[in-house]
Amino acid sequence: MSIKDSIAELFKEDIFKALLESEIDEPAAAELSQRVFKKLQEKWGGTDIYFPKRPPYTSQQIQEAFNGHNHAEVCKQFGISLKTFYRAIGG
């Protein structure tokens, strides 16, 4: 099994677990997770997809942490790229 196949299996498993957490019974969750994954495969198969993390911060929090000279520290603190940092501070 290739790494890509392994990632696909993990993705299907995550869909299944999310459905179970939504209180869908196990057989229905198993079927639905397969159907959802197949639809994603049909639409996005063969492409590289980036799933951004939901930011656990707001632009205001980033702006408040920035003192005009500590952009590297702020990026590390919030786990963001410099590009995201500048977007958050309006730069």
SEMI-63095 format. One line per 3 residues: number of its first residue (from 0); their letters; for each residue x negated, y, z negated of C-alpha. Coordinates in pm, 1 decimal. Last residue first. Example, Ala and Ser with C-alpha at 12.3 -4.5 7.8 and 13.67 -1.06 7.14 Angstrom:
1 = SA = -1367.0:-106.0:-714.0  -1230.0:-450.0:-780.0
% end
This chain:
90 = GGI = -10.3:4449.1:-559.2  333.7:4424.7:-715.8  212.4:4276.0:-1041.8
87 = ARY = 378.7:3942.9:-968.9  267.0:3932.3:-603.8  -87.7:4004.8:-712.1
84 = FTK = -80.8:3715.2:-958.0  73.1:3479.8:-704.2  -210.7:3553.5:-462.1
81 = LSI = -466.2:3513.4:-742.7  -326.7:3167.4:-804.4  -124.3:3078.4:-1109.6
78 = GFQ = -173.8:2866.0:-1420.2  -25.6:3129.2:-1651.6  -327.2:3167.8:-1878.8
75 = KCV = -574.5:3091.4:-1597.2  -429.8:3360.7:-1371.8  -422.5:3603.8:-1666.5
72 = EAH = -787.2:3530.2:-1745.6  -891.5:3587.6:-1384.9  -690.3:3912.8:-1364.7
69 = NHG = -852.3:4056.4:-1676.7  -950.5:4410.0:-1573.5  -633.8:4618.5:-1553.9
66 = NFA = -493.0:4502.5:-1885.1  -276.1:4222.1:-1745.7  -74.5:4031.6:-2006.2
63 = EQI = 221.1:4272.2:-1980.0  226.3:4243.9:-1601.2  222.4:3865.0:-1620.9
60 = QQS = 508.8:3865.3:-1870.4  703.5:4106.6:-1647.1  654.4:3882.0:-1347.1
57 = TYP = 827.0:3609.6:-1545.6  687.5:3289.7:-1685.5  747.1:2915.3:-1685.1
54 = PRK = 724.4:2933.4:-1305.4  902.5:2647.3:-1142.7  633.3:2442.8:-985.5
51 = PFY = 607.0:2474.0:-612.0  682.9:2165.8:-405.4  457.5:2170.1:-100.9
48 = IDT = 560.3:1950.8:189.7  325.7:1804.5:445.8  525.2:1680.1:741.0
45 = GGW = 564.1:1331.5:883.2  911.8:1276.4:745.3  1092.4:1600.6:653.2
42 = KEQ = 1445.2:1556.3:788.7  1469.8:1180.4:824.1  1257.0:1118.0:515.0
39 = LKK = 1466.0:1357.1:307.0  1780.6:1177.7:423.5  1622.7:839.3:340.9
36 = FVR = 1522.0:965.4:-4.4  1876.6:1078.8:-77.0  2019.7:745.4:38.3
33 = QSL = 1771.5:542.7:-169.8  1837.4:759.9:-477.5  2211.7:719.4:-420.9
30 = EAA = 2193.8:340.2:-414.6  1980.9:314.2:-728.8  2184.9:581.5:-909.9
27 = APE = 2507.6:398.6:-824.9  2368.6:71.0:-960.7  2230.9:244.9:-1273.2
24 = DIE = 2536.5:443.6:-1376.2  2522.2:819.6:-1323.6  2467.0:998.1:-1652.2
21 = SEL = 2273.7:1289.4:-1503.7  1963.1:1142.8:-1667.3  2021.8:833.8:-1452.2
18 = LAK = 2022.7:1055.4:-1142.7  1695.4:1216.1:-1246.6  1545.2:870.8:-1302.2
15 = FID = 1644.9:756.1:-952.0  1505.1:1071.8:-791.6  1181.7:1020.1:-985.1
12 = EKF = 1163.9:657.1:-868.4  1208.9:763.5:-508.1  922.5:1013.0:-550.1
9 = LEA = 703.5:747.9:-709.8  772.0:517.5:-415.2  685.3:794.0:-168.6
6 = ISD = 364.6:866.8:-360.4  267.8:500.8:-339.3  338.7:494.9:33.2
3 = KIS = 120.5:803.9:78.6  -157.3:640.4:-124.7  -140.9:337.2:101.5
0 = M = 0.0:0.0:0.0
% end
